[in-house]
Amino acid sequence: MGHKGALYNDIKMKGPEFLRNIYRAAGLCIRQKTKATRVDMLKELVRGFGLDPEKVSVKDAIGEAHRGVMTGRYTGEEEAKRLWVVLKQKMLAELKGDKA
């Protein structure tokens, strides 16, 4: 019959910016969400145990004597291995009750 309710008038009165802010806050997206890499997930786990993953990676890389080959491709495997080792050590230390 063409009658509009009070809710319609309330929303219309607030304007499109109000609705845009609601949609933005809801996190709705038509694009596919990016997936975290293995290295990113390990960094978050290391941060969760109170360590700084950047310092861990740099300290271990400098502490080891090794030869590197520059291929121009970054796979992150070495960094992931270092983070994994530190994470395992920290978890074992906490299970034993140490504060390493």
N, C-alpha and C positions, 0 to 999 in steps of 0.2 A: 504494500500500500504506500510505500515511499516514506514510511516513518523511520527515523534513525534514533537509536537508543543513546543513552547518556554516555556509554563507554565510547561509542564512535566519536562523539563530540569532544570528549576528553583527549583522546589520542590525536584527533585532527588539530586541536588547539595547541598541542605541544610541538607540533611541527616535525619535519623530516629529520632534523639533526638529533632529536630525542630518540627516534627509532634507530638511526645509524649507530648511536652510542650503545643502545641495547644490543644490537646485532654484533657490534665490535666486542662488547664485553662477553658475549656468549661464545665467542671463538668459532663461529660458523665460517666455513671456508669451502670453496668449490675446488681448490687446488689440492693435490695430494701432499700430505705432510711429509717432510723430509725425514729420512731414517737416520738414526745416529750410527756412526761407524763403530767398529770394535774398539778403536783407540779412544774415542769419545766416551764410550760406556765405561772403559777401564779407568779413565781419568775421573769420572764421576764417582766410581767406587772408591778410588784412592782418596778423593776429597772427603768422602763420607767417613773415612777412618782418620781424618784429621791431618793428612799429609798434603803437601803441595806437589801435584804431579809434574809441574814444569821443573821444579828443583830436582826431583827424583830422576827425571830423564836426563837432565844436563849432568848431574853429578855422576851417574852411572856411565854415561857415554864418555866423559872425560877420564874417569877412573880406570877404564879398560884400555889395554893396549890392543889395537886391532887395525887392520887395514881396510879401508873403504873403497868401494868402486862406485864411481859416479855414473849412473845410467840415465839420469834425467827423469826417472820415474820414482815417485814416492809411494811406497806401499804401506808404510807404517808398521811393518812387522817387527822391526828391531825395537821400536818404541813400545809396541804392545807387549813384547817379551819382557822388557825391563819393568814396565808397569805391573805385569802379572807377577813377576818375581817379588817385587816389593809388596804387592798386595798379599801374596801368600805368606811372606815373612811376618807381616803385621797381623794377619789373622791368626797364625800359629802362636805368635807372642801373646795375643789377647786370650787365646784359649788356655795357654799355660799360666796366665796371670801376670806376665811380665808387662812392663810399660816401655817397650822398645820403640 
